[in-house]
Amino acid sequence: MDKLNLGKHISGKFNEELESVMSKVLAMGGLVEKQLMDALEAIQKSDQELAERVLKSDRKINELELEIDQACTRIIAKRQPTASDLRLVLSILKAISDLERMGDEVERLAHVAQESFSKDQEHLLVSLENLGQLVLVMLRQVLDAFARMDEEAAYSVHQQDASADRQYEALTRQLMTYMMEDSRSIPKIMDVLWAARSLERIGDRCQNIAEYIIFFVRGKDVRHMSPASMENTVKGIR
């Protein structure tokens, strides 16, 4: 599995199984990325047909999650992996769960794109654009880090989530101001708020995947580490 930066195994069959599973994970990630990109475009252009295609694409993501889950279960049962191989399988199982949930969050974005917004309300959708693009970049980067099992790149994505959180908080305050100024717009503002919340959650799940990468490479669970401890772990400082 040189191309995935995971090394070779004594068993060629085992190597093939791991490579197949990793390829499916990356394919699943690519579908989620395309789904998110299309949902953001559908919102920007008020394209209901594109939004409908986004909703239909979620089925393939769910199918891939099941395929990968079953393949990992077979690997554990047949190969009884230890050490780094077991960490890889566990990281994959956790990552596909987050990817599937990202797909669910994207569905909310697609539903917002299907709503009818008046000319006076279109500015509400524009406010989602910056947050959406930041989260999309995070997703692309964490998938690339996962393909290469690059803990430094994963750590960089992990750090970006703070920026996504700040943008989400600023957007929430802005939308609440609009709500107080015009009570008639509350239903539409709530739609946009839920969409913003979905984007923030996608960013959180990118952060989760970054943690799985570090777990695989370093063999340490960094989920509840302080920022300084995590940085030391990534740099190999004890």
C-alpha positions as CSV (number, residue, x, y, z in Angstrom):
1,M,0.0,0.0,0.0
2,D,2.8,2.4,-0.8
3,K,0.5,4.8,-2.6
4,L,-1.5,5.2,0.5
5,N,1.6,5.6,2.7
6,L,0.6,2.7,4.9
7,G,3.5,0.3,4.2
8,K,3.6,-3.4,3.2
9,H,2.4,-6.4,5.0
10,I,3.7,-9.9,5.1
11,S,0.4,-11.2,3.7
12,G,-0.2,-9.9,0.2
13,K,-3.9,-10.6,0.6
14,F,-4.1,-8.6,3.8
15,N,-2.4,-5.8,2.0
16,E,-5.0,-5.9,-0.8
17,E,-7.9,-5.9,1.6
18,L,-6.6,-2.8,3.4
19,E,-5.9,-1.0,0.1
20,S,-9.4,-1.8,-1.1
21,V,-11.0,-0.5,2.1
22,M,-8.9,2.7,2.1
23,S,-9.9,3.3,-1.6
24,K,-13.5,3.0,-0.7
25,V,-13.1,5.4,2.2
26,L,-11.5,8.0,-0.1
27,A,-14.3,7.4,-2.6
28,M,-16.9,8.0,0.1
29,G,-15.0,11.1,1.2
30,G,-15.0,12.3,-2.4
31,L,-18.8,11.9,-2.7
32,V,-19.3,13.8,0.5
33,E,-17.0,16.6,-0.8
34,K,-18.9,16.7,-4.1
35,Q,-22.2,16.7,-2.2
36,L,-21.2,19.6,0.0
37,M,-19.8,21.6,-3.0
38,D,-23.1,21.1,-4.9
39,A,-25.2,22.0,-1.9
40,L,-23.3,25.3,-1.5
41,E,-23.7,26.0,-5.2
42,A,-27.4,25.2,-5.0
43,I,-27.9,27.7,-2.2
44,Q,-25.9,30.3,-4.0
45,K,-27.8,29.9,-7.2
46,S,-31.2,28.9,-5.7
47,D,-30.9,25.8,-7.9
48,Q,-33.6,23.4,-6.8
49,E,-32.7,20.7,-9.3
50,L,-29.1,20.6,-8.1
51,A,-30.4,20.5,-4.5
52,E,-32.6,17.5,-5.4
53,R,-29.5,15.7,-6.9
54,V,-27.6,16.3,-3.7
55,L,-30.4,14.7,-1.7
56,K,-30.5,11.7,-4.0
57,S,-26.7,11.2,-3.8
58,D,-26.9,10.5,0.0
59,R,-28.0,6.9,-0.8
60,K,-24.6,6.0,-2.3
61,I,-22.8,7.4,0.7
62,N,-24.9,5.3,3.0
63,E,-24.2,2.2,0.8
64,L,-20.5,2.8,0.9
65,E,-20.5,3.1,4.7
66,L,-22.2,-0.3,5.0
67,E,-19.7,-1.8,2.5
68,I,-16.7,-0.5,4.4
69,D,-18.1,-1.4,7.8
70,Q,-18.6,-5.0,6.7
71,A,-15.2,-5.2,5.1
72,C,-13.6,-3.9,8.3
73,T,-15.5,-6.5,10.3
74,R,-14.3,-9.3,8.0
75,I,-10.7,-8.0,8.4
76,I,-10.9,-8.0,12.2
77,A,-12.4,-11.5,12.2
78,K,-10.1,-13.1,9.6
79,R,-6.8,-11.3,10.2
80,Q,-7.0,-10.4,13.8
81,P,-4.9,-7.3,13.2
82,T,-2.7,-5.9,16.0
83,A,-0.9,-2.6,16.7
84,S,-0.9,-0.2,13.8
85,D,-3.1,-2.4,11.6
86,L,-5.8,-2.5,14.3
87,R,-5.5,1.3,14.8
88,L,-6.0,1.7,11.0
89,V,-9.1,-0.4,11.0
90,L,-10.5,1.5,14.0
91,S,-9.7,4.9,12.4
92,I,-11.5,3.8,9.3
93,L,-14.6,2.7,11.1
94,K,-14.7,6.0,13.0
95,A,-14.0,8.1,9.9
96,I,-16.8,6.6,7.8
97,S,-19.2,7.2,10.6
98,D,-18.3,10.9,10.6
99,L,-18.4,11.0,6.8
100,E,-21.9,9.5,6.8
101,R,-23.1,12.1,9.3
102,M,-21.5,14.9,7.2
103,G,-23.8,13.6,4.4
104,D,-26.8,14.0,6.7
105,E,-25.8,17.5,7.5
106,V,-25.4,18.4,3.8
107,E,-29.0,17.2,3.3
108,R,-30.1,20.1,5.5
109,L,-28.2,22.5,3.2
110,A,-30.0,21.0,0.2
111,H,-33.4,21.5,1.8
112,V,-32.5,25.2,2.5
113,A,-31.6,25.5,-1.2
114,Q,-35.1,24.2,-2.1
115,E,-36.8,27.0,-0.1
116,S,-38.0,30.1,-1.8
117,F,-36.3,33.3,-0.6
118,S,-37.5,36.7,-1.7
119,K,-35.1,39.3,-3.1
120,D,-35.1,41.0,0.3
121,Q,-34.1,37.8,2.0
122,E,-31.3,36.6,-0.4
123,H,-28.7,38.4,1.7
124,L,-29.3,35.8,4.4
125,L,-28.0,33.1,2.0
126,V,-24.9,35.1,1.1
127,S,-23.9,35.1,4.8
128,L,-23.5,31.3,4.6
129,E,-20.9,31.5,1.7
130,N,-17.7,32.2,3.7
131,L,-18.4,29.6,6.3
132,G,-19.3,27.0,3.7
133,Q,-16.1,27.6,1.7
134,L,-14.0,27.3,4.8
135,V,-15.6,24.0,5.8
136,L,-15.2,22.7,2.2
137,V,-11.5,23.5,2.3
138,M,-11.2,21.7,5.7
139,L,-12.9,18.6,4.2
140,R,-10.7,18.5,1.2
141,Q,-7.6,18.9,3.3
142,V,-8.5,16.3,5.9
143,L,-9.3,13.8,3.1
144,D,-5.9,14.4,1.6
145,A,-4.3,14.0,5.0
146,F,-6.2,10.7,5.5
147,A,-5.0,9.4,2.1
148,R,-1.4,10.1,3.1
149,M,-1.9,9.5,6.9
150,D,-0.1,12.8,7.3
151,E,-0.4,13.8,11.0
152,E,1.0,17.3,10.5
153,A,-1.6,18.1,7.8
154,A,-4.2,16.6,10.0
155,Y,-3.1,18.8,12.9
156,S,-3.4,21.9,10.6
157,V,-7.0,21.0,9.8
158,H,-7.7,20.5,13.5
159,Q,-6.5,24.0,14.2
160,Q,-8.7,25.5,11.4
161,D,-11.9,24.4,13.3
162,A,-11.5,27.3,15.7
163,S,-11.8,29.7,12.7
164,A,-14.9,27.9,11.6
165,D,-16.4,28.2,15.1
166,R,-15.7,31.9,15.1
167,Q,-17.4,32.4,11.8
168,Y,-20.4,30.4,12.9
169,E,-20.7,32.5,16.1
170,A,-20.5,35.7,14.1
171,L,-23.0,34.5,11.6
172,T,-25.4,33.5,14.4
173,R,-25.2,36.9,16.0
174,Q,-25.8,38.6,12.6
175,L,-28.9,36.4,11.9
176,M,-30.3,37.1,15.4
177,T,-30.0,40.8,14.7
178,Y,-31.9,40.4,11.4
179,M,-34.6,38.4,13.3
180,M,-35.1,41.2,15.9
181,E,-35.3,43.8,13.1
182,D,-37.9,42.0,11.1
183,S,-40.0,39.4,12.8
184,R,-41.6,38.4,9.5
185,S,-38.3,36.9,8.4
186,I,-38.0,34.6,11.4
187,P,-39.0,31.3,9.5
188,K,-36.4,31.9,6.8
189,I,-33.7,33.0,9.2
190,M,-34.3,29.8,11.2
191,D,-33.7,27.8,8.0
192,V,-30.4,29.6,7.5
193,L,-29.4,29.2,11.1
194,W,-29.9,25.4,10.9
195,A,-27.8,25.4,7.7
196,A,-25.1,27.3,9.4
197,R,-25.2,24.8,12.3
198,S,-24.9,22.0,9.9
199,L,-21.8,23.6,8.4
200,E,-20.3,24.0,11.9
201,R,-20.9,20.4,12.6
202,I,-19.2,19.3,9.4
203,G,-16.2,21.3,10.5
204,D,-16.3,19.5,13.8
205,R,-16.4,16.1,12.0
206,C,-13.4,17.2,9.9
207,Q,-11.6,17.8,13.2
208,N,-12.6,14.3,14.4
209,I,-11.1,12.7,11.3
210,A,-7.9,14.7,11.9
211,E,-7.7,13.2,15.4
212,Y,-8.1,9.7,14.0
213,I,-5.2,10.3,11.7
214,I,-3.0,11.4,14.6
215,F,-4.2,8.3,16.6
216,F,-3.2,6.0,13.8
217,V,0.3,7.6,13.3
218,R,1.2,8.3,16.9
219,G,-0.8,5.6,18.7
220,K,-2.3,8.2,21.1
221,D,-5.9,9.3,21.6
222,V,-5.7,13.1,21.3
223,R,-9.5,13.8,21.5
224,H,-9.4,15.4,24.9
225,M,-5.8,16.7,25.0
226,S,-4.9,20.3,25.6
227,P,-3.7,22.2,22.4
228,A,-0.1,22.1,23.8
229,S,-0.2,18.4,24.5
230,M,-1.6,17.7,21.1
231,E,1.1,19.8,19.4
232,N,3.8,17.9,21.3
233,T,2.2,14.6,20.3
234,V,2.2,15.5,16.6
235,K,5.8,16.7,16.8
236,G,6.8,13.5,18.7
237,I,7.8,15.4,21.8
238,R,7.3,13.4,25.0
